[in-house]
Amino acid sequence: PDSRPRQACAAAGARQGALPWAGVPGGAAPRRGGTAAGWRASRPLPAPMRAAALILASLVASAWACAIQGTDSGECQTRDEYEFQMPFCQDVVRYTACVPRYQPLYPNHTLAAKDAWVSASHARVVAERSATERNDTLRSLGENEHGIPGEVVERFFENEDCIDAYKNFLCWLNFPRCDEEGRSLILCGSVCENLFRSCRYSEDLWRCYEPSFYGGKAPEEDKDVDKDGLPVYWRAPFPGQPFRANSFDENGDPIAVCTPSILNGAATAGAGVGVVMWLAALVAVAVVARAGDA
């Protein structure tokens, strides 16, 4: 018989944070030995207890769950938990962050691997762009990198502000902040604006605003046409969209409505949510178990 449906169900259970013994027929708990008590513990759980176990599993799984690129594949970790696995981004990611959660189907998708990928991507783009900006051939031809007459604008070459702003953008995009309910927060608009400003882009090229205008402040003008006389539009979705406007309290301190919105005590607040969820799960187990005994 084909075992793939069974394997698919097992994989789905693992992804949904099932308890370690949930795959045992009847939901049996681990054996505790050869005694009568051990035998009783290994019997299938009564229906009320199985329901309680499912409640516990779902609450525990959602207590720190967060979305990465719209997928429930992350978990919220405090800075103390992740900083030694994040050598590249740890100096700018200073909050409870949404990081990759271990998944049996993708064992190599780890926090350390993702940080290394962000680091390599940053280094590659900076090196390639800096080389283009210092390209002698383009200078002699009097063309920019697109073959258009003019000069290549120096954005990254010897511009630490641009290099740092690009690092911030990549790290905050890939490791978003978790709010007090364990949900990941989209990027702040100021992160996008700082990147374009630091890298010397003219404001008509900034893509930090209205999603319906592909990040522009107003609709794109149809200045260019193709060979058939039809308008040509150059805007396209920009990474990180949509962005959220920053919010501040009466003292001028940022409110955690987007990433990074760095505030003091974020880790403590997040931990409190986890404790509350655990207590709720334990109460649910006790109530359902008592109903089963009755």
DASULGI-V184189 format. One record per pair of residues at least 12 apart in sequence whose ideal C-beta (glycine too) atoms are under 8 Angstrom apart, sorted by sequence separation. I is the first residue (numbers start at 0). J is the second residue. D is the distance in whole Angstrom. If there is no record, write none. Layout:
BEGIN
i->(I;I)
j->(J;J)
d->(D;D)
END
This chain:
BEGIN
i->(28;29;63;98;138;195;203;245;9;28;63;85;99;131;138;192;219;243;244;27;78;99;137;172;191;219;243;246;27;78;81;98;171;191;192;219;242;245;27;28;78;191;25;26;27;78;81;134;25;26;77;78;168;24;25;76;132;171;188;215;75;76;131;132;188;214;75;132;213;75;76;132;168;212;213;214;26;74;75;132;133;167;168;191;213;214;73;74;132;213;73;74;84;85;26;73;74;84;85;88;128;129;167;168;214;72;73;84;87;128;129;167;72;86;87;128;206;81;85;88;164;165;67;72;84;87;88;125;164;207;210;21;66;87;124;206;210;65;67;86;164;161;164;165;18;76;87;163;164;206;208;21;207;64;72;161;18;125;160;161;18;161;17;158;16;125;158;15;16;124;158;15;16;155;16;121;154;15;16;121;154;153;154;191;152;16;121;191;120;190;191;117;190;117;186;185;188;187;188;117;185;186;187;188;189;185;186;187;188;185;187;184;113;113;172;172;190;188;190;187;168;184;186;187;184;185;186;187;184;185;187;184;91;183;91;98;179;184;97;178;88;92;96;97;87;91;92;96;97;176;91;96;97;88;95;96;176;88;92;94;95;176;87;94;175;176;176;88;88;97;172;171;14;171;177;181;13;85;176;179;13;14;179;13;181;177;179;180;181;10;179;10;75;75;67;65;73;65;63;65;66;67;64;65;66;63;65;62;61;94;94;93;94;92;94;91;93;94;95;94;95;94;95;95;79;78;77;77;77;75;63;62;63;62;62;61;62;59;58;59;58;58;59;58;55;58;54;55;55;54;55;54;51;52;51;54;51;48;51;50;51;48;47;48;47;47;48;47;46;45)
j->(40;41;75;110;150;207;215;257;22;41;76;98;112;144;151;205;232;256;257;41;92;113;151;186;205;233;257;260;42;93;96;113;186;206;207;234;257;260;43;44;94;207;42;43;44;95;98;151;43;44;95;96;186;43;44;95;151;190;207;234;95;96;151;152;208;234;96;153;234;97;98;154;190;234;235;236;49;97;98;155;156;190;191;214;236;237;97;98;156;237;98;99;109;110;52;99;100;110;111;114;154;155;193;194;240;99;100;111;114;155;156;194;100;114;115;156;234;110;114;117;193;194;97;102;114;117;118;155;194;237;240;52;97;118;155;237;241;97;99;118;196;194;197;198;52;110;121;197;198;240;242;56;242;100;108;197;55;162;197;198;56;199;56;197;56;165;198;56;57;165;199;57;59;198;60;165;198;60;61;166;199;199;200;237;199;64;169;239;169;239;242;169;242;170;239;239;242;242;243;173;241;242;243;244;245;242;243;244;245;243;245;243;173;174;238;239;258;257;259;257;239;255;257;258;256;257;258;259;257;258;260;258;166;258;167;174;255;260;174;255;166;170;174;175;166;170;171;175;176;255;171;176;177;169;176;177;257;170;174;176;177;258;170;177;258;259;260;173;174;183;258;258;102;259;265;269;102;174;265;268;103;104;269;104;272;269;271;272;273;103;272;104;177;181;175;175;183;177;177;181;182;183;181;182;183;181;183;181;181;255;259;259;260;259;261;259;261;262;265;265;266;266;268;269;266;266;266;269;270;269;269;272;273;273;276;276;277;276;276;277;277;279;280;280;280;283;280;281;283;283;284;284;283;284;284;287;286;284;287;287;288;287;287;288;288;290;291;291;291;291)
d->(6;8;4;5;8;7;8;7;6;7;8;8;8;5;8;7;5;6;8;6;8;6;6;6;7;7;4;8;7;6;6;8;6;7;5;5;7;7;5;7;7;4;8;6;7;7;6;7;3;5;5;8;8;7;7;7;5;6;5;6;5;6;6;8;7;7;7;5;4;6;5;7;6;7;6;8;5;7;8;7;6;6;7;8;6;5;4;6;4;7;6;8;8;6;7;6;4;5;8;6;7;5;7;5;6;7;5;5;5;5;5;8;6;7;7;8;7;6;5;6;5;6;6;7;7;6;8;5;5;8;6;7;7;4;8;4;5;4;7;8;8;8;4;7;6;8;8;7;7;7;8;7;5;8;8;5;7;6;4;4;5;7;6;7;6;7;7;8;8;7;8;8;7;7;3;6;4;6;8;6;5;8;8;8;6;8;6;6;7;7;5;5;7;6;5;8;4;7;6;5;7;5;6;5;5;7;7;8;7;5;5;8;6;8;6;5;7;8;7;4;7;7;6;6;7;6;5;7;5;7;6;5;7;8;5;6;8;7;7;6;8;6;5;5;8;5;7;7;7;7;7;6;5;8;7;6;8;4;5;5;5;4;7;8;5;6;6;7;6;4;8;5;6;5;8;7;8;7;7;5;5;7;6;8;6;6;8;6;8;7;6;6;4;5;8;8;7;5;8;6;7;7;6;6;5;5;4;6;7;8;6;7;8;8;6;8;6;7;5;5;5;8;8;4;7;6;4;7;7;6;8;7;6;5;4;7;7;7;5;7;8;6;6;4;4;7;6;8;7;5;6;7;6;8;4;7;8;8;4;6;6;7;5;6;6;6;6;3;7;5)
END
